[in-house]
Amino acid sequence: MTSLTKMIRNGLSASAFVLMSAAFVSVPVTAYAQDDAQTEGRQFSAKSGEMVSAANEMMTANQFQAAVSKLNEALALPDLNAYERSIIYQVQGTAYYELNNYGSAITAFENAISAGGLLPNEASSLRVNIAQLLIGNGQFAEGAQMLENYLARGGQEKPKYVEYITQAWVQAENYNRALPWAEKWFNAASPKERKHFDLLNFLYNNLGMPGKQADIVKQMINRWPEEKQLWEAWASMLANGGREQEAFEVTKMLYIGGALTTEQDLMKVVQYYSFYDMPFQAAEILEREMSNGRIPRDSEKMVQLSNLFRQAREYKRAIPILEQAASSSNQAKLYADLGEALYNEGECQRAEAAFKGAIDRGYDAGKSWMLIATCRYEATQNQESLSCEMSPDQMANAPITKTRASAVEAFSQVPSTSRENRNAKKWISFIRAERDAFDRRCEFEKNIERELCYQMIKGAYDNEIFEGEFKLEDENCQRFKADYDAAYIVKTTG
């Protein structure tokens, strides 16, 4: 195995070194229960000890999920002391780790510390384990910070901790925080390997430190002449060997270092970023290199650039590129892509025009009309809601009413033969049910108000003999008096 391969596998892949330290989560449950049984405050009750021992046996039999359930039962026991809680959580963290559920393992170990039953040195050691799990779980900055805190509080600075912190900050792309640890790692390394040189070269380049970068590159050239060809050969071997991730790291370093200049090499960088779900970075590189003239600005590359921005949900940046590509190529798919980008930006009218252009050129009418209709309906979220105080004319002419009607009309345009037709009908039913529910609520509120006012009007009539006049407490109820009289007073005197 070459030194660069080792550097990428053991260095830049932070999760790899965490997996190598799996032994740290082994918790001797029985030992805790027995050895500390005579220590006041650090012992298990018979019930909790029995349950934790049962969980330990399950873990020995690789029944980790069952162990988690048993430990949850133990945590539900009343009157657990702090020591019991800490150990139960610690064992639970071990079980979660074995289930590859790092997030839950981290939470359990943190709960073990928070429970307050661990000695200072035990809590300190567990924090180191949590830090490694955080890094293995992709929470690089949090893990590195926890390890730094451990060392700042007087923890033993083991070489592996320095390496963990270095690589975690690199993975978090916080190169300023990584640099002092990387330099400490470099200075302590004996013998120095390629990975030590490569990492410093990478950091100095990204931090804009040309003097220090020149010094480290000079040392590398003395050790490995013809660096560019050597790196290109390694990248090729890694890719051909099926180790694409490592090849990507090498190619990325080459690009950052300015060693890649041809269209083929630059497009390889773009493809790597796209393949590893970093479409925004891929688009940035492609756009930059097209501007620099090292990648031609042809229609194919423009479409690729717009697709990358769309994948990154950078629709504003994709829209002008798509407009240019659609008008120059006259392809239905590009008009549909433009419509989708405009839809995601909430530009319904422009999206509708683009989708209609796509339909005219043979694109799926069902999918297009669904997005047109959905965009229309979503526009109602920013419009003033109807109020039961409105008159029927006001409700009918309200912008939200008209927008809903236009959405229903658009959903109705989905062809009956389309796979989207069923969903369109559901949307129409939903929108109509939404209005029906509003009308029922208004009618209900109106009936409640009328009944309350009828009671007040009746009371006013009953009190008329004492007051000497008809006196209605709530003037708002006056509008119901004529109906009340027609229904009750007229009938009584008629």
Secondary structure, DSSP 8 states (H G I E B T S, - for coil): --HHHHHIIIII-HHHHHHTTGGGG---HHHHHHHTTTSTTS---HHHHHHHHHHHHHHHTT-HHHHHHHHHHHHTSTT--HHHHHHHHHHHHHHHHHTT-HHHHHHHHHHHHHTT-S-HHHHHHHHHHHHHHHHHTT-HHHHHHHHHHHHHTT----HHHHHHHHHHHHHTT-HHHHHHHHHHHHHH-SS--HHHHHHHHHHHHHTT-HHHHHHHHHHHHHHSSSHHHHHHHHHHHHHHTT-HHHHHHHHHHHHHTT---SHHHHHHHHHHHHHTT-HHHHHHHHHHHHHHTSS---HHHHHHHHHHHHHTT-HHHHHHHHHHHHHHH--HHHHHHHHHHHHHTT-HHHHHHHHHHHHHTT--HHHHHHHHHHHHHHGGGGS----TTS-HHHHHHSHHHHHHHHHHHHHHTS-TTSTTHHHHHHHHHHHHHHHHHHHHHHHHHHHHHHHHHHHHHHHHHHHHHHHSS---S-GGGGGGHHHHIIIIIHHHH-
